[in-house]
Amino acid sequence: MSLSHHAYFTQIIQKAAKLDPKSLIAVVSSQGLVLVSNTEDADLEAQLASYGSAYLEYGSRLFAVPPAEGTEQDRIQSVITVGRERFILICQLVADTALVIAGRDKDRVGDLLRFAYEEVNRVNGMLQSREILF
């Protein structure tokens, strides 16, 4: 049995919202499309989409880690920006798709980052077992 993209992304949004109910959460594509979010505000969705797509399209190249001798260049798969009042976490789930979380409770950043990496591992396992296809 395979899982639809919409069902899978909706599960991610619901789980993240349990960790931080006040955060804005979206799964976005590198083309700037909001695939699923926890807000109905089009302006907020557009902001989350722009953050995620800019990171997926340009950020992973800009923030690439210089390679050690004899190895390939590594690409950053997540970025966290923390300001005085807010934070934004962007984590690449699969190619061309990112989880974007914007919130105010900076005490939740560690939990949300751990959650994001668990989802990356989960989706990679699902891809290998063909539970979901991209």
OpenMM code with the backbone's topology and positions (N, CA, C; nanometers):
from openmm import Vec3, app, unit

residues = "MET SER LEU SER HIS HIS ALA TYR PHE THR GLN ILE ILE GLN LYS ALA ALA LYS LEU ASP PRO LYS SER LEU ILE ALA VAL VAL SER SER GLN GLY LEU VAL LEU VAL SER ASN THR GLU ASP ALA ASP LEU GLU ALA GLN LEU ALA SER TYR GLY SER ALA TYR LEU GLU TYR GLY SER ARG LEU PHE ALA VAL PRO PRO ALA GLU GLY THR GLU GLN ASP ARG ILE GLN SER VAL ILE THR VAL GLY ARG GLU ARG PHE ILE LEU ILE CYS GLN LEU VAL ALA ASP THR ALA LEU VAL ILE ALA GLY ARG ASP LYS ASP ARG VAL GLY ASP LEU LEU ARG PHE ALA TYR GLU GLU VAL ASN ARG VAL ASN GLY MET LEU GLN SER ARG GLU ILE LEU PHE".split()
positions = [
    Vec3(0.0843, -0.1174, 0.0000),
    Vec3(0.0000, 0.0000, 0.0000),
    Vec3(0.0890, 0.1240, 0.0000),
    Vec3(0.0568, 0.2183, -0.0868),
    Vec3(0.1363, 0.3404, -0.0911),
    Vec3(0.0539, 0.4573, -0.0380),
    Vec3(0.1251, 0.5589, 0.0064),
    Vec3(0.0663, 0.6773, 0.0682),
    Vec3(0.0702, 0.7910, -0.0323),
    Vec3(-0.0367, 0.8686, -0.0414),
    Vec3(-0.0361, 0.9831, -0.1325),
    Vec3(0.0512, 1.0941, -0.0750),
    Vec3(0.1010, 1.1803, -0.1622),
    Vec3(0.1820, 1.2932, -0.1171),
    Vec3(0.1035, 1.3819, -0.0222),
    Vec3(-0.0202, 1.4108, -0.0594),
    Vec3(-0.1015, 1.4998, 0.0234),
    Vec3(-0.1214, 1.4410, 0.1632),
    Vec3(-0.1521, 1.3135, 0.1712),
    Vec3(-0.1721, 1.2491, 0.3022),
    Vec3(-0.0431, 1.2513, 0.3838),
    Vec3(0.0689, 1.2217, 0.3195),
    Vec3(0.1973, 1.2210, 0.3897),
    Vec3(0.2336, 1.3605, 0.4397),
    Vec3(0.2219, 1.4612, 0.3525),
    Vec3(0.2566, 1.5974, 0.3925),
    Vec3(0.1617, 1.6493, 0.5001),
    Vec3(0.0365, 1.6105, 0.4936),
    Vec3(-0.0593, 1.6498, 0.5970),
    Vec3(-0.0201, 1.5902, 0.7321),
    Vec3(0.0244, 1.4658, 0.7316),
    Vec3(0.0725, 1.4024, 0.8562),
    Vec3(0.1890, 1.4810, 0.9157),
    Vec3(0.2808, 1.5237, 0.8317),
    Vec3(0.3965, 1.6002, 0.8788),
    Vec3(0.3505, 1.7300, 0.9449),
    Vec3(0.2600, 1.8013, 0.8797),
    Vec3(0.2090, 1.9279, 0.9339),
    Vec3(0.1426, 1.9039, 1.0692),
    Vec3(0.0611, 1.8007, 1.0787),
    Vec3(-0.0096, 1.7715, 1.2041),
    Vec3(0.0867, 1.7365, 1.3168),
    Vec3(0.1880, 1.6557, 1.2865),
    Vec3(0.2868, 1.6189, 1.3893),
    Vec3(0.3658, 1.7400, 1.4367),
    Vec3(0.4093, 1.8237, 1.3428),
    Vec3(0.4865, 1.9424, 1.3798),
    Vec3(0.3995, 2.0383, 1.4614),
    Vec3(0.2736, 2.0493, 1.4261),
    Vec3(0.1832, 2.1387, 1.4982),
    Vec3(0.1614, 2.0926, 1.6423),
    Vec3(0.1721, 1.9637, 1.6666),
    Vec3(0.1612, 1.9130, 1.8045),
    Vec3(0.2814, 1.9584, 1.8879),
    Vec3(0.3981, 1.9685, 1.8243),
    Vec3(0.5182, 2.0140, 1.8949),
    Vec3(0.5131, 2.1634, 1.9240),
    Vec3(0.4564, 2.2392, 1.8314),
    Vec3(0.4467, 2.3846, 1.8476),
    Vec3(0.3207, 2.4340, 1.7780),
    Vec3(0.2090, 2.4336, 1.8493),
    Vec3(0.0797, 2.4682, 1.7878),
    Vec3(0.0714, 2.6094, 1.7308),
    Vec3(0.1550, 2.7007, 1.7760),
    Vec3(0.1470, 2.8391, 1.7289),
    Vec3(0.2334, 2.8673, 1.6063),
    Vec3(0.3163, 2.7732, 1.5666),
    Vec3(0.4038, 2.7940, 1.4509),
    Vec3(0.3270, 2.7838, 1.3206),
    Vec3(0.3773, 2.8543, 1.2196),
    Vec3(0.3290, 2.8388, 1.0833),
    Vec3(0.4128, 2.7304, 1.0183),
    Vec3(0.3479, 2.6342, 0.9556),
    Vec3(0.4189, 2.5181, 0.9024),
    Vec3(0.3698, 2.4922, 0.7607),
    Vec3(0.4638, 2.4659, 0.6705),
    Vec3(0.4262, 2.4353, 0.5324),
    Vec3(0.5267, 2.3390, 0.4716),
    Vec3(0.4792, 2.2625, 0.3762),
    Vec3(0.5656, 2.1848, 0.2890),
    Vec3(0.5572, 2.2552, 0.1546),
    Vec3(0.6736, 2.2970, 0.1030),
    Vec3(0.6770, 2.3758, -0.0203),
    Vec3(0.7697, 2.3125, -0.1235),
    Vec3(0.7448, 2.3458, -0.2493),
    Vec3(0.8292, 2.2957, -0.3581),
    Vec3(0.9314, 2.4021, -0.3966),
    Vec3(1.0312, 2.3604, -0.4706),
    Vec3(1.1334, 2.4554, -0.5144),
    Vec3(1.0760, 2.5573, -0.6133),
    Vec3(0.9599, 2.5279, -0.6706),
    Vec3(0.8945, 2.6222, -0.7612),
    Vec3(0.8107, 2.7251, -0.6850),
    Vec3(0.8078, 2.7155, -0.5522),
    Vec3(0.7332, 2.8114, -0.4717),
    Vec3(0.5886, 2.7750, -0.4480),
    Vec3(0.5532, 2.6508, -0.4709),
    Vec3(0.4163, 2.6056, -0.4478),
    Vec3(0.4020, 2.5523, -0.3056),
    Vec3(0.2971, 2.5943, -0.2378),
    Vec3(0.2673, 2.5393, -0.1059),
    Vec3(0.1903, 2.4101, -0.1299),
    Vec3(0.2498, 2.2989, -0.0903),
    Vec3(0.1853, 2.1693, -0.1101),
    Vec3(0.0829, 2.1434, -0.0002),
    Vec3(0.1172, 2.1796, 0.1227),
    Vec3(0.0275, 2.1686, 0.2386),
    Vec3(0.0763, 2.2697, 0.3417),
    Vec3(-0.0170, 2.3316, 0.4145),
    Vec3(0.0218, 2.4200, 0.5242),
    Vec3(-0.0847, 2.4159, 0.6326),
    Vec3(-0.0512, 2.4772, 0.7455),
    Vec3(-0.1476, 2.4829, 0.8549),
    Vec3(-0.2132, 2.6205, 0.8659),
    Vec3(-0.2048, 2.7004, 0.7611),
    Vec3(-0.2701, 2.8315, 0.7612),
    Vec3(-0.3546, 2.8479, 0.6351),
    Vec3(-0.4586, 2.9250, 0.6475),
    Vec3(-0.5416, 2.9558, 0.5313),
    Vec3(-0.5134, 3.0965, 0.4789),
    Vec3(-0.4213, 3.1673, 0.5442),
    Vec3(-0.3846, 3.3031, 0.5044),
    Vec3(-0.2904, 3.2958, 0.3836),
    Vec3(-0.3383, 3.3446, 0.2700),
    Vec3(-0.2605, 3.3366, 0.1459),
    Vec3(-0.1286, 3.4137, 0.1545),
    Vec3(-0.1272, 3.5272, 0.2257),
    Vec3(-0.0033, 3.6049, 0.2387),
    Vec3(0.1010, 3.5288, 0.3201),
    Vec3(0.0581, 3.4654, 0.4286),
    Vec3(0.1515, 3.3869, 0.5096),
    Vec3(0.2025, 3.2660, 0.4312),
    Vec3(0.1142, 3.2011, 0.3565),
    Vec3(0.1574, 3.0883, 0.2735),
    Vec3(0.2607, 3.1340, 0.1714),
    Vec3(0.2388, 3.2504, 0.1120),
    Vec3(0.3323, 3.3026, 0.0130),
    Vec3(0.4693, 3.3299, 0.0740),
    Vec3(0.4712, 3.3813, 0.1972),
    Vec3(0.5994, 3.4046, 0.2650),
    Vec3(0.6713, 3.2729, 0.2907),
    Vec3(0.5996, 3.1733, 0.3431),
    Vec3(0.6616, 3.0437, 0.3688),
    Vec3(0.7122, 2.9813, 0.2392),
    Vec3(0.6342, 2.9928, 0.1336),
    Vec3(0.6745, 2.9372, 0.0042),
    Vec3(0.7996, 3.0058, -0.0489),
    Vec3(0.8067, 3.1367, -0.0333),
    Vec3(0.9243, 3.2081, -0.0847),
    Vec3(1.0493, 3.1696, -0.0069),
    Vec3(1.0378, 3.1556, 0.1251),
    Vec3(1.1531, 3.1118, 0.2048),
    Vec3(1.2015, 2.9743, 0.1576),
    Vec3(1.1077, 2.8817, 0.1496),
    Vec3(1.1436, 2.7448, 0.1130),
    Vec3(1.1981, 2.7329, -0.0273),
    Vec3(1.1329, 2.7975, -0.1232),
    Vec3(1.1786, 2.7835, -0.2613),
    Vec3(1.3123, 2.8525, -0.2834),
    Vec3(1.3325, 2.9682, -0.2209),
    Vec3(1.4615, 3.0360, -0.2339),
    Vec3(1.5734, 2.9496, -0.1772),
    Vec3(1.5471, 2.8872, -0.0643),
    Vec3(1.6479, 2.7995, -0.0053),
    Vec3(1.6748, 2.6793, -0.0956),
    Vec3(1.5689, 2.6132, -0.1411),
    Vec3(1.5873, 2.4944, -0.2244),
    Vec3(1.6569, 2.5273, -0.3558),
    Vec3(1.6206, 2.6404, -0.4133),
    Vec3(1.6747, 2.6752, -0.5447),
    Vec3(1.8164, 2.7311, -0.5361),
    Vec3(1.8415, 2.8203, -0.4411),
    Vec3(1.9707, 2.8890, -0.4356),
    Vec3(2.0510, 2.8611, -0.3093),
    Vec3(1.9820, 2.8488, -0.2002),
    Vec3(2.0502, 2.8363, -0.0719),
    Vec3(2.1369, 2.7139, -0.0578),
    Vec3(2.0900, 2.6011, -0.1102),
    Vec3(2.1705, 2.4800, -0.0948),
    Vec3(2.3022, 2.4918, -0.1703),
    Vec3(2.3043, 2.5739, -0.2758),
    Vec3(2.4304, 2.5976, -0.3476),
    Vec3(2.5155, 2.7026, -0.2777),
    Vec3(2.4496, 2.8051, -0.2252),
    Vec3(2.5232, 2.9117, -0.1570),
    Vec3(2.5867, 2.8640, -0.0280),
    Vec3(2.5159, 2.7764, 0.0421),
    Vec3(2.5626, 2.7300, 0.1723),
    Vec3(2.6334, 2.5957, 0.1654),
    Vec3(2.6765, 2.5552, 0.0467),
    Vec3(2.7425, 2.4265, 0.0316),
    Vec3(2.8723, 2.4245, 0.1114),
    Vec3(2.8992, 2.3123, 0.1726),
    Vec3(3.0184, 2.2951, 0.2547),
    Vec3(3.1358, 2.2596, 0.1633),
    Vec3(3.2470, 2.3339, 0.1723),
    Vec3(3.3618, 2.3005, 0.0873),
    Vec3(3.4077, 2.1574, 0.1132),
    Vec3(3.4414, 2.0864, 0.0065),
    Vec3(3.4786, 1.9463, 0.0233),
    Vec3(3.6171, 1.9280, 0.0837),
    Vec3(3.6293, 1.8218, 0.1606),
    Vec3(3.7613, 1.7801, 0.2071),
    Vec3(3.8309, 1.7156, 0.0871),
    Vec3(3.9601, 1.7091, 0.0936),
    Vec3(4.0346, 1.6523, -0.0176),
    Vec3(3.9871, 1.5100, -0.0469),
    Vec3(3.9570, 1.4839, -0.1734),
    Vec3(3.9155, 1.3503, -0.2144),
    Vec3(3.7676, 1.3205, -0.1926),
    Vec3(3.6898, 1.4196, -0.1534),
    Vec3(3.5461, 1.3962, -0.1336),
    Vec3(3.4663, 1.4938, -0.2198),
    Vec3(3.3384, 1.4633, -0.2358),
    Vec3(3.2509, 1.5515, -0.3111),
    Vec3(3.2006, 1.6636, -0.2219),
    Vec3(3.1572, 1.7719, -0.2856),
    Vec3(3.1033, 1.8838, -0.2100),
    Vec3(2.9732, 1.8427, -0.1424),
    Vec3(2.9592, 1.8772, -0.0163),
    Vec3(2.8396, 1.8448, 0.0604),
    Vec3(2.7422, 1.9607, 0.0504),
    Vec3(2.6143, 1.9302, 0.0510),
    Vec3(2.5110, 2.0331, 0.0448),
    Vec3(2.4398, 2.0405, 0.1792),
    Vec3(2.4173, 2.1608, 0.2245),
    Vec3(2.3430, 2.1813, 0.3486),
    Vec3(2.1989, 2.1392, 0.3241),
    Vec3(2.1408, 2.0627, 0.4165),
    Vec3(2.0030, 2.0173, 0.3992),
    Vec3(1.9051, 2.0896, 0.4903),
    Vec3(1.9562, 2.1718, 0.5799),
    Vec3(1.8661, 2.2485, 0.6657),
    Vec3(1.9343, 2.3787, 0.7065),
    Vec3(1.8505, 2.4757, 0.7402),
    Vec3(1.9012, 2.6028, 0.7876),
    Vec3(1.8033, 2.6547, 0.8929),
    Vec3(1.8584, 2.7146, 0.9964),
    Vec3(1.7771, 2.7741, 1.1020),
    Vec3(1.8230, 2.9179, 1.1185),
    Vec3(1.7276, 3.0095, 1.1156),
    Vec3(1.7567, 3.1496, 1.1405),
    Vec3(1.6773, 3.1904, 1.2636),
    Vec3(1.7466, 3.2455, 1.3606),
    Vec3(1.6819, 3.2854, 1.4856),
    Vec3(1.7012, 3.4352, 1.5044),
    Vec3(1.5911, 3.5050, 1.5205),
    Vec3(1.5944, 3.6480, 1.5467),
    Vec3(1.5587, 3.6758, 1.6908),
    Vec3(1.5367, 3.8017, 1.7221),
    Vec3(1.5001, 3.8365, 1.8603),
    Vec3(1.3666, 3.7767, 1.9009),
    Vec3(1.2714, 3.7773, 1.8081),
    Vec3(1.1368, 3.7335, 1.8422),
    Vec3(1.0902, 3.6085, 1.7690),
    Vec3(1.1547, 3.5759, 1.6577),
    Vec3(1.1059, 3.4650, 1.5764),
    Vec3(1.2194, 3.3779, 1.5261),
    Vec3(1.1809, 3.2607, 1.4784),
    Vec3(1.2761, 3.1719, 1.4126),
    Vec3(1.2116, 3.1171, 1.2863),
    Vec3(1.2971, 3.0731, 1.1951),
    Vec3(1.2496, 2.9996, 1.0784),
    Vec3(1.3428, 2.8819, 1.0567),
    Vec3(1.2849, 2.7659, 1.0374),
    Vec3(1.3583, 2.6424, 1.0144),
    Vec3(1.3169, 2.5910, 0.8771),
    Vec3(1.4146, 2.5620, 0.7937),
    Vec3(1.3882, 2.5070, 0.6612),
    Vec3(1.4701, 2.3791, 0.6491),
    Vec3(1.4022, 2.2698, 0.6171),
    Vec3(1.4698, 2.1406, 0.6056),
    Vec3(1.4236, 2.0721, 0.4768),
    Vec3(1.5187, 2.0312, 0.3961),
    Vec3(1.4849, 1.9610, 0.2720),
    Vec3(1.4401, 1.8201, 0.3054),
    Vec3(1.3155, 1.7872, 0.2705),
    Vec3(1.2628, 1.6526, 0.2944),
    Vec3(1.3123, 1.5563, 0.1879),
    Vec3(1.2853, 1.5898, 0.0640),
    Vec3(1.3320, 1.5151, -0.0531),
    Vec3(1.3716, 1.6195, -0.1574),
    Vec3(1.4228, 1.5746, -0.2697),
    Vec3(1.4630, 1.6692, -0.3743),
    Vec3(1.3465, 1.7606, -0.4096),
    Vec3(1.3725, 1.8893, -0.4143),
    Vec3(1.2755, 1.9912, -0.4540),
    Vec3(1.1577, 2.0084, -0.3583),
    Vec3(1.1676, 1.9589, -0.2363),
    Vec3(1.0593, 1.9731, -0.1380),
    Vec3(1.1185, 2.0034, -0.0008),
    Vec3(1.0645, 2.1078, 0.0638),
    Vec3(1.1167, 2.1473, 0.1947),
    Vec3(1.0041, 2.1624, 0.2967),
    Vec3(1.0387, 2.1342, 0.4205),
    Vec3(0.9523, 2.1620, 0.5347),
    Vec3(0.9959, 2.2981, 0.5877),
    Vec3(0.9012, 2.3920, 0.5997),
    Vec3(0.9304, 2.5261, 0.6481),
    Vec3(0.8477, 2.5498, 0.7735),
    Vec3(0.9157, 2.5864, 0.8823),
    Vec3(0.8476, 2.6131, 1.0084),
    Vec3(0.8908, 2.7515, 1.0558),
    Vec3(0.7938, 2.8387, 1.0804),
    Vec3(0.8214, 2.9729, 1.1312),
    Vec3(0.7444, 2.9897, 1.2616),
    Vec3(0.8148, 3.0287, 1.3677),
    Vec3(0.7478, 3.0413, 1.4961),
    Vec3(0.8131, 3.1419, 1.5875),
    Vec3(0.7576, 3.1518, 1.7076),
    Vec3(0.8071, 3.2460, 1.8079),
    Vec3(0.8708, 3.1772, 1.9286),
    Vec3(0.8310, 3.0542, 1.9568),
    Vec3(0.8798, 2.9853, 2.0763),
    Vec3(1.0163, 2.9229, 2.0467),
    Vec3(1.1218, 3.0002, 2.0711),
    Vec3(1.2571, 2.9549, 2.0379),
    Vec3(1.3004, 2.8334, 2.1203),
    Vec3(1.2319, 2.8075, 2.2308),
    Vec3(1.2625, 2.6885, 2.3097),
    Vec3(1.2251, 2.5605, 2.2355),
    Vec3(1.1438, 2.5717, 2.1331),
    Vec3(1.0975, 2.4548, 2.0562),
    Vec3(1.1878, 2.4222, 1.9368),
    Vec3(1.2841, 2.5060, 1.9063),
    Vec3(1.3662, 2.4878, 1.7862),
    Vec3(1.4350, 2.3514, 1.7854),
    Vec3(1.4945, 2.3106, 1.8965),
    Vec3(1.5630, 2.1807, 1.9023),
    Vec3(1.4687, 2.0650, 1.8764),
    Vec3(1.3516, 2.0690, 1.9372),
    Vec3(1.2522, 1.9631, 1.9157),
    Vec3(1.2057, 1.9595, 1.7705),
    Vec3(1.1846, 2.0768, 1.7124),
    Vec3(1.1388, 2.0828, 1.5741),
    Vec3(1.2474, 2.0370, 1.4768),
    Vec3(1.3723, 2.0701, 1.5045),
    Vec3(1.4814, 2.0241, 1.4189),
    Vec3(1.4953, 1.8724, 1.4259),
    Vec3(1.4882, 1.8179, 1.5462),
    Vec3(1.4943, 1.6720, 1.5631),
    Vec3(1.3790, 1.6063, 1.4866),
    Vec3(1.2588, 1.6634, 1.4992),
    Vec3(1.1421, 1.6122, 1.4277),
    Vec3(1.1667, 1.6149, 1.2763),
    Vec3(1.2201, 1.7253, 1.2257),
    Vec3(1.2444, 1.7377, 1.0818),
    Vec3(1.3406, 1.6301, 1.0330),
    Vec3(1.4475, 1.6058, 1.1076),
    Vec3(1.5429, 1.5021, 1.0668),
    Vec3(1.4822, 1.3629, 1.0758),
    Vec3(1.3965, 1.3406, 1.1737),
    Vec3(1.3271, 1.2121, 1.1822),
    Vec3(1.2383, 1.1921, 1.0594),
    Vec3(1.1746, 1.2990, 1.0132),
    Vec3(1.0908, 1.2893, 0.8935),
    Vec3(1.1745, 1.2651, 0.7688),
    Vec3(1.2921, 1.3262, 0.7603),
    Vec3(1.3814, 1.3000, 0.6471),
    Vec3(1.4171, 1.1513, 0.6446),
    Vec3(1.4526, 1.0959, 0.7607),
    Vec3(1.4846, 0.9533, 0.7672),
    Vec3(1.3630, 0.8680, 0.7325),
    Vec3(1.2466, 0.9094, 0.7815),
    Vec3(1.1235, 0.8343, 0.7552),
    Vec3(1.0916, 0.8330, 0.6062),
    Vec3(1.0969, 0.9493, 0.5414),
    Vec3(1.0622, 0.9538, 0.3992),
    Vec3(1.1638, 0.8764, 0.3159),
    Vec3(1.2913, 0.8783, 0.3543),
    Vec3(1.3901, 0.7989, 0.2812),
    Vec3(1.3616, 0.6501, 0.2942),
    Vec3(1.3214, 0.6060, 0.4135),
    Vec3(1.2815, 0.4661, 0.4325),
    Vec3(1.1584, 0.4318, 0.3506),
    Vec3(1.0622, 0.5242, 0.3459),
    Vec3(0.9410, 0.5010, 0.2672),
    Vec3(0.9718, 0.4947, 0.1180),
    Vec3(1.0658, 0.5745, 0.0727),
    Vec3(1.1062, 0.5702, -0.0676),
    Vec3(1.1707, 0.4364, -0.1019),
    Vec3(1.2556, 0.3887, -0.0115),
    Vec3(1.3232, 0.2612, -0.0363),
    Vec3(1.2258, 0.1443, -0.0387),
    Vec3(1.1256, 0.1497, 0.0480),
    Vec3(1.0275, 0.0402, 0.0524),
    Vec3(0.9105, 0.0643, -0.0432),
    Vec3(0.9159, 0.1733, -0.1174),
    Vec3(0.8158, 0.2101, -0.2155),
    Vec3(0.6766, 0.2338, -0.1548),
    Vec3(0.6759, 0.2812, -0.0292),
    Vec3(0.5506, 0.3202, 0.0335),
    Vec3(0.5027, 0.4540, -0.0224),
    Vec3(0.5973, 0.5325, -0.0731),
    Vec3(0.5656, 0.6609, -0.1337),
    Vec3(0.6629, 0.6820, -0.2485),
    Vec3(0.6161, 0.7449, -0.3529),
    Vec3(0.6995, 0.7689, -0.4703),
    Vec3(0.7002, 0.9178, -0.5010),
    Vec3(0.8158, 0.9686, -0.5405),
    Vec3(0.8269, 1.1090, -0.5811),
    Vec3(0.8764, 1.1153, -0.7229),
] * unit.nanometer
topology = app.Topology()
chain = topology.addChain("A")
for resn in residues:
    res = topology.addResidue(resn, chain)
    for name in ("N", "CA", "C"):
        topology.addAtom(name, app.Element.getBySymbol(name[0]), res)
